[in-house]
Amino acid sequence: MANAIKDEIIALEKEYWDAMKRKDGKRTSQLSGKVSLTTGARGVTCIPKDKMGKMTQAGDWSLDAYSFDDVEVVTPAPDVAIIAYKVTQKVKMHGKPQEFQAADISTWIRGANGWECHAHSETILSDAKPS
C-alpha cells in the first residue's frame, strides 16, 4: 500500500476525532458516509449522515484528549481503506472525568465526495490481567 494513502487515512481519522473534541457536527457529518454502521457497548447502530452531526453536538459529554497507538491501515481495494488502532481517551460524561483505552476500527470508502467513514467499531479494553 502506498504510504500516501496510509498517511491520508490516519490524518482523516484524527480529523474525525478532532471534530468530536470540538463537538463539530458539521465536520463529522461531512466525514461520514450517507449511512454509517457503528458497533460498541450499545450494540449495532445505523446512523444517517445528518444524525451523526446532531449526535456529535448533543449530550452532556466531552472528549478532552485522545492518542493513538499501534495504528495499522490496509487497502483491500483501491478506494477502500480500513484503519485499526488502540486509542487512549480522556472524556467527561455528565461532568465526571474518565480515562480508558479501546481498540477501534474504521472503514473509509473513497467516492465522489472524497474519503468518507462508512463503519466504525470500538471495543473497550479491559484492565484485567490474565491469571
N, C-alpha and C positions, 0 to 999 in steps of 0.2 A: 504494500500500500504506500502511496506517496505520502511523504511526511507533511506536505502542504494540506492534504485533506485531514490528516490526523490533527494537525495544529488548528485547522479551521473548526473542526468539531469540538475540540477541547475549549476553544475560545467561545463558541456558541453555547456550550453547556454552562460555562462560567457566566456568560452574559445572562442566561436564564436565571441562574442563582442570584446574580446581582440585581436583576429586576425584581426578584422575590424580596430581597433585602430592602429595596426601595418601595415595595408594595406597588410596583408599576404594572398595573393590569393591562395597560395598552401594549406594553412591550412583551409581556408573557403571552398575550393573545396573538401578537404578530409572529412570535417564535413557535407557536403551537400549530399542529395540523388542524384541518377542518373539524375533525373529531379526534380526541386523544384518549387512549386507553391508559389507565393507571391502576397499579396494584400496590397494596400496602396493608397496614394494620386494619384498615376498614374494609378490606376486600377488593373487589374489582369495580372500577368506575369508568364510565364512558362520558367524556366531558367535551361538549361543543366548544369551539374556539372562543366565542363571546362569553360563555360561562366561566372559562378558565381565567379570563381577565377579571371578571367580577369576584371570583373566589380569591384571587391574589390580593385584591383590595380590601376584602371584607374580613371580619373576625377580629377577635382580641388575641392576636399573635404577632410576633415579630421574629424575623431571622436576623440575629445580631452579628453573627460571624460564621464562616464556613471555611474548610480547607479540604482539598482533595489529596489522596494518596493512591498508589497502586493503580494508576489510570491505564486502561487498555482500550484501544479503538480498532475495530475491524470493519472492512468494507466488503460484504458478501456480494454486492452488485455495484456497478458504477455510481448509482445515485442513492445508495443506501449505506448508512454508517451506524454502527452500534458502539456506544461508549459505556464502559463499566468502570467503577471506581469505588473506593472507600471514602466516605465523607465524614468529617467531624463537624457537628453543628452546635452552635450556641443559639438557643431560642428562648423566647418568653411566651408562655401560654397562660392567658388570664393573669398576667403580671408576675408569674412565677418563672424564674430562670431555670433552664435545663441545659444540660450538655450531653450529647450522645454521639455514638458512631453508627453508621449504617453502610450497607453495601447497596449501591444504586446502579441502575442500568437504564439507558435511554436509546430509543431508535429514532434516527433522523433520516428523513427522505428529502431528496432534492427534486423540486418541481418547478413550476412556472414562477413561484414566488421565492425561489431560493430554498435553502435548507429549512425544514420545519420538523419539530419534535412530534412524533405520532404516538409514542408509547414511553411510559416511564414506570419503573418499579423501584420500591425501596424496602429493604429488609433491615430492621433494627438489629444490630449485632449485640449479642449477649456478653455481659461482663464475666459470666461464669466460666471458670476454667475446668477442663475435664479432670476427673479424679483418677 
